[in-house]
Amino acid sequence: MDAAPTLTERRRLATQLEIAEAAARLFGQRDARTVTVEEIAAAAGVSPRTFYRYFPTKEDAVAPLLSVGAATWRAAIEEADDLDVRDSIARAIERVLTPLDEPDEAALALTRGLLRSTLQDPALWAVWQRVNADSERLLAAVIAARLGAAGHSSPPETMPARLLAAAATAAIRISLEGWSADDAPATPPAQLAVHAFAQLSSGVAGAIRGE
């Protein structure tokens, strides 16, 4: 079992997230190319020197914020061991993308503004793609462990785990991108992503059973 983070590590992670949220707000408010490191640092209450201790570029600053949601729903999938793996993933997607209170609504709005800028900015787009690739790789290991616990032989490199991880990651990514780009989306992002995952993963069930 991993050791609990120390106080210093918790403070470091908290500072990273504060900088990430400040960067996301500024990127969501105007053209990301016009935002400076100095502005992000001031909004986060740190110095530019401190900023550069955590991030090499202004675009990299948003990575922790984008990674938090992925870590949350990976944990939800890992904990839902009483369900079929595909059902667990669908439930986790719905849970993470459905706001339950005002802070959740604010966090989703922040993500939407950031992704709007990301769709127009190559440097932010590269960070978004990297975060999704990392999330897919980590999710494959979680799914493989779930499949193994259910009696399937599925180390992280095998096809069913990787296919499900790819389907889940792509479903969330594509749905959030489409939802963010729409000025007046009629369908909530959770519903879009769950539907997309059902379509993308429909052929994986047979592979899990060895068909």
C-alpha angles and dihedrals in degrees: 000000000000116000117251113260116263123242090258091052092048091051091048092051091046091052091048091052093047090053090046092052092048091050092047092051093051094044089050093051100053146355105316091220090066095052114099133207088239091058093048092048092049092049090051093046095243135109123258087246090058090047091057091050087065105031135028094209138018091248093054088059093079095056096090091053092050091046095053094070092047091052091049095054093042087058090049091053092047092051097046095080094146093070137070108269094245090049090049091053093048091049091048092050091050093046096050096043096045112087113222100184144005095282089053090049090049092049092051091048090050090052091048093053091047093050091050088059091041092059089058101039122070095203093052089043090057091053091048091051092048093051090050092049091051091047092051092051094049092044091053089061092050092049092046090054090050092050091047091052088052091055100265121128100232120144113181094269096057122106104247095053093045093046093051091047091050092048093049095046094046092046092056095040096049094042094050092046092051093044092049093049093051114090093208109017112196095195123061115241093242091058092046093050096045090050092047091050092051090054096044096045100041094102096048096073091075092049090053089053090048095248 
